[in-house]
């Protein structure tokens, strides 16, 4: 789902004429090796950030002030920390916080962190390795495609990466709707500690 989402975002930017997928930068064994290396890196990033912001801290805070107030607070911190990244913009930080809330919804619907972790890792892997675009202001070497942006910053985000584009905000809203309705049967009736199924 994370890889499909970043692909949809970049494809919409391509249709708008502000993004090019470019040429293939890696071939053969190098492509497989770097793909596996970046996969391991972003699995760790997904585990670390989700356990930090949607794991025990959210579980503990929710016992005191409720699930959604805790989710909003921790997602706000998540977004502010992203603003410390080089080339990150306020739009990118806002969208990082909104994505944090999306991950909280995934947690709320499924009762565990595996969906947010998988989405987070797959999005970052697709963004950094597969498409070779900056991730929260961080460009990286060892990517599969030589992609490039051209056009106004409000749609290309400049050097932030595609998550700094206003198109990304529309994507986050779409993902909220998809998760809200497709996982509706998993929802708990009250935003409380009971939201953390299997963690009581």
TILUMBA-965938 format. One record per residue (C-alpha): residue in one letter; x, y, z. Coordinates in steps of 0.02 Angstrom, whole numbers, plus 32768, in hexadecimal, padded with zeros to 4 digits. Layout:
BEGIN
AXYZ ...
This chain:
BEGIN
X800080008000 X808F80788028 X80E680547F83 X804380677F21 X8022810D7F79 X80CB815B7F4E X80B981187E9C X800D81687E8C X8051820F7ECD X80E382117E53 X807681D77DC3 X7FFF82697DE4 X809482DF7DE2 X80CC82907D3E X801F82AD7CF3 X802983627D2F X80CD83727CCE X813C839B7D65 X819182F27D7D X81F8827B7D13 X821F81C77D43 X82C481D77CE5 X8339814A7CB7 X837080AF7D15 X840A80D47D7E X843280267DC0 X84377F7D7D68 X844C7EC67D93 X84987E997E3A X84AE7F507E6E X83F37F6D7E5E X83C87ED47EC7 X844E7EF97F49 X841F7FAF7F62 X83667F847F60 X83817F077FED X83F07F7F804E X8372800D8044 X82E87F918070 X83427F648112 X8362801B8139 X82AD804D8124 X826A7FB68181 X82D37FF58214 X829380A781FA X81DF806981F6 X81F780018294 X8251808C82F2 X81DC811C82C6 X813B80B982D8 X816B80708380 X81A7811C83B8 X810C817F8385 X808080FF8373 X80BB807983EC X80D7808184A8 X80D4814084AF X80278146845E X7FE980B384C7 X802281068568 X7FE481B5853D X7F3B81708505 X7F1C812685B1 X7F1C81D885F4 X7ED182498570 X7E8381D284F1 X7EBA818A844B X7E98821983D1 X7ED882A9843D X7F7882428455 X7F80821C839A X7F7082D5836D X7FF6830883EB X8075828383B8 X8053829D82FE X807183578316 X811983318367 X813E82B782D9 X811F83418259 X818683C282B9 X821A834B82C3 X821283338206 X822083F081F3 X82D183E38239 X83088382819E X836D83E1811B X8301842C8091 X826183FD80ED X81D4847C80DE X814084A3814E X80D0845080CD X813A83B380D5 X813883B58194 X807A83CD8193 X80678339811F X80DB82D0818B X806A82F5821F X7FCF82CB81B8 X802182288184 X80438205823C X7F888217825B X7F6681A181CA X7FD98121821C X7F78813A82BF X7ED881148261 X7F288075821C X7F57804482CD X7EA9806C830C X7E5780048284 X7ECA7F6C828A X7EFC7F6A8342 X7FB77F58831E X80497FB482CF X80707F40823D X800C7FA081BB X805A804A81E8 X81077FFC81EC X80F17FA98143 X80A5804480F3 X812E80B48139 X81BC80428100 X817380238053 X815180DE8035 X8203810F8067 X824F80818001 X81EE80B17F67 X821481697F7D X82CE815A7FA2 X830980BE7F48 X828E80937EBE X826381417E7E X82FF819A7EC0 X82A982377F01 X82D082947FA4 X827D82518042 X824F82DD80BD X82DB83488077 X835C82BC806F X839C828D7FC2 X83F681E67FBB X847481897F50 X845B80D87F12 X83AE80EA7EC7 X8360808A7E36 X831C811A7DCD X836281C57DA1 X82BF82237DBE X82AF82E07DB9 X8233836D7DDE X820F840C7D7D X818B848C7DA5 X814884F87E32 X817684CA7EE5 X80C184BC7F1F X80AD84217EB3 X816083DF7EAB X819384147F5D X823E844C7F24 X82C483E57F7B X8252839D8001 X821383087F9F X816582DA7F63 X811C82DA8014 X813683978016 X80BF83AF7F83 X800B83E77F9C X7FDB83507F32 X801782E47FC2 X7F9683328035 X7F0D82FC7FBC X7F58824D7FBC X7F578247807B X7E9E8276807C X7E7C81EC7FFC X7EDC816E8066 X7E7A81A38102 X7DD8817E80A5 X7E1880D58067 X7E56809D8112 X7DBB80E2816B X7D41808080FF X7DA67FE580CF X7DD67FBC8183 X7D357FF981D3 X7D087F528222 X7DA97F548288 X7D7D7FF782E1 X7D687FFD839E X7CD2805E83E1 X7D3080D68454 X7DDB812A8440 X7E2A80E284DC X7EAF80698513 X7E3D7FE184CD X7E7180218421 X7F157FC28435 X7ED37F138417 X7F467E8F845C X7FAD7F0F84BE X7F417F15855B 
